[in-house]
C-alpha cells in the first residue's frame, strides 16, 4: 500500500435493526463488511453508525458490546492495530443522547496517525485500540451535540445530532462527521406541502451544523460528512401525480387529526392509493412503482438539490 496514497473506506450504517434482531442480522452485516475490506484493502476504515442499540435501546443496548467485539475480533481486522470507537449509549441523559457510534480503524501500514483533542486544542497520538462507550460527554477527542429542542419546537425531541472527530494521518488533516437528521414522522404531514415540513427542518438542521463548524474557534480543514440524512422523495408531488383521476376521503382520529387518506378512481370507486401515518400502499401498482428499473421516481428525489 503506497504511503502517499492511502485508501479510506467510509461507511454509513443505520444499525437500529441489527440490534433488534442480532441473531439474524449480525452475520450478514459482518459478511458484507469483511468482503469490502478484503476487496478494497483500506488503510483507514471509518464507520458512522446511527440508532446504536436500536429504536428500543433500553432493551437492545446490551447487544452493542458484542457487536464491537465481533468487529475487533474478526480475522480481516487483525492488521488494524489501532482503533478508536465512540459509542453514545447513555440513554438516561435525555438532553445529550444521540445514539450515534463512530468507529475508526487504522491499518498497520500507516505510520503517523493522531486525533484532535477539542479541549486542549492539540493532536494526540493514536496508539492501541480503545472503545469509549456509555456516557462519552467528557471525552475530549470528539465533539458531540444533539440538535437543540428550541431550534425545532414543532418536533418531538428525538436523538438526532452529530459527532465530529479530527484526524492527522501522515500530516494530512481532515474531519470526519457523523450526522443523523430528522425522519418523516408522518406520511400524512409529509405529503401536505412541497418541500415538506420535515424536509425544511432537515435542511435547517444541516445548515445549523455547517454554520457551527464555520464559526467555531478551530482551524477550518476539509471534512467528510456521512451519516443518515433521512432524505425522502417529494411525496406531495408524487401523490399528486399518481392520483390525478381519483377522489379522496379522509379518516380522522384524536384531536381531529387526519390518520388515513384513501384515493379511489372516479369512474368505478376502485382504491388506488392508501396513505397512513406510517403506511403507503399503492395497491395493485405498488411493486411496479417501487421496484421497477425505469428510475421514474428520480424526478421526485429533489431534497438534496438546494444543499449543493
SULJO-V88531 format. One record per pair of residues at least 12 apart in sequence whose ideal C-beta (glycine too) atoms are under 10 Angstrom apart, sorted by the first residue. I is the first residue (numbers start at 0). J is the second residue. Records with the same first field share a line. If there is no record, write none. Layout:
I = J, J
//
This chain:
0 = 40, 41, 42, 106, 107, 108, 109
1 = 42, 108
2 = 42, 108, 109, 110, 111, 169
3 = 169, 171
4 = 42
5 = 41, 42, 43, 105, 106, 108, 109, 112, 168, 169, 171
6 = 39, 40, 41, 42, 43, 44, 106
7 = 39, 41, 42, 43, 44, 45, 166, 168, 173, 175, 223
8 = 32, 35, 36, 38, 39, 40, 41, 42, 43, 44, 45, 46, 104
9 = 41, 43, 44, 45, 46, 47, 175, 223, 224, 225
10 = 31, 32, 35, 41, 44, 45, 46, 47, 48, 102, 225
11 = 45, 46, 47, 48, 49, 177, 178, 179, 224, 225, 226, 227, 228
12 = 28, 31, 32, 46, 47, 48, 49, 50, 51, 100, 102, 225, 226, 227
13 = 47, 48, 49, 50, 51, 179, 182, 226, 227, 229
14 = 28, 46, 48, 49, 50, 51, 52, 53, 63, 66, 98, 100
15 = 48, 49, 50, 51, 52, 53, 54, 55, 56, 59, 98, 227
16 = 28, 50, 53, 54, 59
17 = 29, 48, 50, 51, 52, 53, 59, 62, 63, 66
18 = 48, 50, 51, 52, 53, 54, 55, 56, 58, 59, 60, 61, 62, 63, 65, 66
19 = 50, 52, 53, 54, 55, 56, 58, 59, 62
20 = 53, 59, 62
21 = 53, 59, 61, 62, 63, 65, 66, 69
22 = 62
24 = 62, 66
25 = 62, 65, 66, 69, 70
26 = 69
28 = 66, 69, 70
29 = 66, 69, 70, 73, 75
32 = 44, 46, 69, 70, 73, 75, 76
33 = 70, 73, 74, 75, 76
34 = 75
35 = 75
36 = 73, 74, 75, 76, 78, 79, 104, 106
37 = 74, 75
40 = 75, 78, 106, 108
41 = 79, 104, 105, 106
42 = 79, 104, 105, 106, 107, 108, 109, 112, 168, 169
43 = 79, 103, 104, 105, 106, 109, 112, 166, 168, 175
44 = 70, 75, 76, 79, 82, 102, 103, 104, 105, 106
45 = 101, 102, 103, 104, 105, 164, 166, 175, 177, 223, 225
46 = 70, 84, 100, 101, 102, 103, 104, 177, 225
47 = 99, 100, 101, 102, 103, 161, 162, 175, 176, 177, 178, 179, 223, 224, 225, 226, 227
48 = 63, 66, 84, 85, 86, 87, 98, 99, 100, 101, 102, 162, 177, 179, 226, 227
49 = 97, 98, 99, 100, 158, 159, 177, 178, 179, 180, 226, 227, 229
50 = 97, 98, 99, 100, 158, 179, 227
51 = 63, 66, 85, 86, 87, 88, 90, 97, 98, 99, 100, 101, 102, 132, 158
52 = 66, 86, 87, 88, 90, 96, 98, 100, 158
53 = 98
54 = 98, 158
56 = 88, 90, 96, 98, 158
57 = 90, 91
60 = 86, 88, 89, 90, 98, 132, 133
63 = 86, 88, 100, 130, 132
64 = 86, 88, 130, 132
66 = 86, 100, 102
67 = 82, 84, 86, 100, 102, 130, 132
68 = 130
70 = 82, 84, 102, 104
71 = 84, 102, 104, 128, 130
76 = 104, 106, 128
77 = 107
78 = 104, 105, 106, 107, 108
79 = 103, 104, 105, 106, 107, 108, 109, 128
80 = 104, 105, 106, 107, 108, 109, 126, 127, 128
81 = 103, 104, 105, 106, 107, 109, 112, 114, 124, 125, 126, 127, 128, 129
82 = 102, 103, 104, 105, 125, 127, 128, 129, 130
83 = 101, 102, 103, 104, 105, 112, 114, 125, 127, 128, 129, 130, 131, 138, 140, 141, 164, 166
84 = 100, 101, 102, 103, 104, 128, 129, 130, 131, 132
85 = 99, 100, 101, 102, 103, 129, 130, 131, 132, 135, 138, 140, 141, 143, 162, 164, 177
86 = 98, 99, 100, 101, 102, 130, 131, 132, 133, 135, 162
87 = 99, 100, 101, 131, 132, 133, 134, 135, 136, 138, 141, 143, 145, 158, 160, 162, 177
88 = 100, 132, 133, 134, 135
89 = 132, 133, 134, 135, 136
90 = 158
91 = 134
92 = 133, 134, 136, 145
93 = 145, 148, 156, 158
94 = 145, 147, 148, 156
95 = 134, 135, 136, 143, 144, 145, 158, 160
96 = 134, 145, 157, 158, 160
97 = 135, 143, 144, 145, 146, 157, 158, 159, 160, 161, 162, 177, 178, 179
98 = 145, 157, 158, 159, 160, 179
99 = 135, 141, 143, 145, 158, 159, 160, 161, 162, 177, 178, 179, 226, 227
100 = 132, 162, 177
101 = 131, 135, 141, 143, 161, 162, 163, 164, 175, 176, 177, 226
102 = 130, 177
103 = 125, 164, 166, 175
104 = 128
105 = 125, 126, 128, 166, 168
109 = 125, 168, 169
110 = 168, 169
111 = 124, 125, 167, 168, 169, 170, 171
112 = 124, 125, 126, 166, 167, 168, 169
113 = 125, 126, 140, 165, 166, 167, 168, 170, 172
114 = 139, 140, 141, 164, 165, 166, 167, 168
115 = 139, 140, 141, 142, 163, 164, 165, 166, 167, 172, 174, 217, 218, 220
116 = 138, 139, 140, 141, 165
117 = 138, 139, 140, 141, 142, 143, 163, 164, 165, 215, 216, 217
118 = 137, 138, 139, 140, 142
119 = 139, 140
120 = 139, 216, 217, 218
122 = 140, 165, 166, 167, 172
123 = 139, 140, 167
124 = 167
125 = 140, 166, 167, 168
135 = 162
140 = 164, 165
141 = 162, 163, 164, 165, 177
142 = 161, 162, 163, 164, 165, 174, 176, 211, 212, 215, 217
143 = 160, 161, 162, 163, 164, 177
144 = 160, 161, 162, 163, 207, 208, 211
145 = 157, 158, 159, 160, 161, 179
146 = 158, 159, 160, 161, 178, 179, 180, 181, 200, 203, 204, 207, 208
147 = 160, 204, 207
150 = 200, 203, 204, 207
151 = 181, 200, 203, 204, 207
153 = 188, 196, 200
154 = 181, 184, 196, 197, 200, 204
155 = 181, 184
157 = 179, 181, 182, 184
158 = 179
159 = 178, 179, 180, 181, 182, 200, 201, 204, 226, 227, 229
160 = 177, 178, 179, 180, 204, 208, 226
161 = 176, 177, 178, 179, 180, 204, 205, 208, 211, 212, 224, 226
162 = 175, 176, 177, 178, 179, 226
163 = 175, 176, 177, 178, 208, 211, 212, 215, 217, 222, 224
164 = 176, 177
165 = 217, 218, 220, 222
166 = 220
167 = 220
171 = 220, 221
172 = 218, 220, 221
173 = 220, 221, 222, 223
174 = 212, 217, 219, 220, 221, 222, 223, 224
175 = 222, 223, 224, 225
176 = 208, 209, 212, 222, 223, 224, 225, 226
177 = 224, 225, 226, 227
178 = 204, 205, 208, 209, 224, 225, 226, 227, 228, 229
179 = 204, 226, 227, 228, 229
180 = 197, 198, 200, 201, 202, 203, 204, 205, 208, 226, 227, 228, 229, 230
181 = 196, 197, 198, 200, 201, 203, 204, 228, 229
182 = 197, 201, 227, 229, 231
183 = 195, 196, 197, 198, 201, 229, 231, 232, 234, 276, 277
184 = 196, 197, 276, 277
185 = 197, 256, 257, 258, 274, 275, 276, 277
186 = 231, 234, 238, 259, 260, 274, 275, 276, 277, 278, 279
187 = 234, 249, 256, 257, 258, 259, 260, 274, 275, 276, 277, 278
188 = 234, 256, 257, 276
189 = 231, 232, 233, 234, 235, 238, 274, 276, 279
190 = 233, 234, 235, 236, 237, 238, 239, 260, 274, 279
191 = 234, 235, 238, 257
192 = 233, 234, 235
193 = 233, 234, 235, 236, 237, 239, 299, 301
194 = 231, 233, 235, 236, 301, 302, 304, 305
195 = 231, 232, 233, 234, 235, 302
197 = 229, 231, 234, 302
198 = 229, 230, 231, 232, 233, 234, 235, 301, 302, 305
199 = 302
201 = 228, 229, 230, 231, 302, 306
202 = 230, 302, 303, 305, 306
204 = 228, 229
205 = 224, 228, 306
206 = 305, 306
208 = 224
209 = 222, 224, 306
212 = 224
228 = 302, 303, 306
229 = 302
230 = 300, 301, 302, 303, 306
231 = 299, 300, 301, 302
232 = 296, 297, 298, 299, 300, 301, 302
233 = 296, 298, 299, 300, 301, 302
234 = 274, 279, 299
235 = 299
236 = 298, 299, 301
237 = 279, 281, 288, 296, 298, 299
238 = 260, 262, 272, 274, 279, 281, 299
240 = 295, 298, 299
241 = 262, 271, 272, 281, 284, 288
242 = 260, 262, 263, 264, 271, 272, 274, 281
243 = 262
244 = 262, 264, 265, 266, 271
245 = 261, 262, 263, 264, 265, 266, 268, 269, 270, 271, 272
246 = 261, 262, 263, 264, 265, 268, 271
247 = 260, 261, 262, 263, 271, 272, 274
248 = 260, 261, 262, 263
249 = 261
250 = 273, 275
252 = 276
256 = 276
257 = 274, 275, 276
258 = 274, 275, 276, 278
259 = 273, 274, 275, 276, 278
260 = 272, 273, 274, 275
261 = 273, 274, 275, 280
262 = 274, 281, 282
269 = 282, 283
270 = 282, 283
271 = 283, 284
272 = 284, 285, 288
//
